[in-house]
Structures are given as structure tokens and as C-alpha cells.
Amino acid sequence: AQSVTQPDIHITVSEGASLELRCNYSYGATPYLFWYVQSPGQGLQLLLKYFSGDTLVQGIKGFEAEFKRSQSSFNLRKPSVHWSDAAEYFCAARNAGNNRKLIWGLGTSLAVNP
Amino acid sequence: GAGVSQSPSNKVTEKGKDVELRCDPISGHTALYWYRQSLGQGLEFLIYFQGNSAPDKSGLPSDRFSAERTGGSVSTLTIQRTQQEDSAVYLCASSFTGTGNTGELFFGEGSRLTVL
């Protein structure tokens, strides 16, 4: 069955430290991949997406993600975390084509220490 | 408005009552989704509308849940005979599916439902 796994439920980092949030997928073919962020009390906002081509994608707020087919991964990274990055991060995937139903990971909660 | 609008933002109801949650998507977005987010959980897909096609209702947890989308725009999610386990944040999202679409979903801020 298709699935998206975010192995880390909760991560705490210090402000200014680097960040990597893990996402693994299980699909028959390479899916479209997304990272969304949800700040407290807010809806979700798209950070970045991968459809095809360059496996390193840049997003908003200084985030980037790398698609690695061999590892079925799409990990999110940021070189230097800011206190405002504290939020819930969701990885999602869907099949290429007309089926637009997304499969979501359970999310990773990020806390940032001053 | 410029974004996805959901109402009410908060709803407290008594067990057994019916509730209606409304979603006003971004103008021109033909796809509309409802998700449920329980405390500490990920997003649970409920239902998906795409243009004039039959909706994908595969995520509705029981027949107490229903949704409609009138005129291809505003959508209403109805929960009948609410139960305490229905307490959650209900998120609506819309997306543009025409030429040049990016696949991005635009989310509302959600309707928080509390069933006492």
C-alpha cells in the first residue's frame, strides 16, 4: 500500500543549528512529493514540492529538500533554524497524473530552543 | 477573499446534535478537499471534490458524515448526531487543476469542533 512515513515525531534544535526532517515514501512509481508547514492555530502552507528533474528543490523560508530515489526519501533541510520555524511539518505524496489524493505523513513537531 | 475561508472557526456542541461546517475555496479552484486533524495526529482525508465529477467519499468515517459542494464553489461538511470522537479540527483545502497548475493545496485555518 502507498504510504508516507515521518520517523521523527518530535525534534528539538537550538536556534542557529541546522535541521533535517526525514520523510520516506512507499509507492509503486515515483510520486509527486510535498512538504507543508503548519504553525500553531494556522492552516498548512506549502514549503516546496518535487515533481521531476533536479533532485534538490528550493522552497520558501530558506528550506530545501532532496529527493533520493535509491532511499525512497525526501528529507527537508535548513542550514540555520530560526525561532519562528517552530511548527508542525508534514510530508505528503501523490501519484503523478490525475489522481490528486494526497497521502500524508503523521508530521514532525519542531521545537526551537533560544 | 484571497484565501480559503472556513466557518465557524470554533464550534462547541452537545453530543447528538448536528453540525455544519462551511468552506469557501479560492475563486477558480476546481478541486476541494476536507481533512480531519485530531490532536497529535496527521491529516485524515475525508472527501474530495473535483469539478463536476462524482466526489471521492472514501475517507468519510461513517454515514453520519456527508458533504456537498454547491455550484462548484462553497462546500458544507455536515456531521449528524455528533459523538465525542468527532472532536477535531476540520481543514478545508482547494487547488487549481487547470493548465499550469502546481499541485499546491491552499488550506483554510480550520474549524475546531468540540463535542461535549
Interface residues (C-beta under 8 A of the other chain):
Chain A: Y32 F34 Y36 G41 Q42 G43 L44 Q45 L46 K49 F51 F90 R94 R100 K101 L102 W104 G105 L106 G107
Chain B: V4 A31 Q41 G42 L43 F45 Y48 Q50 D56 L91 A93 S95 T97 T102 G103 E104 L105 F107 G108 E109 G110
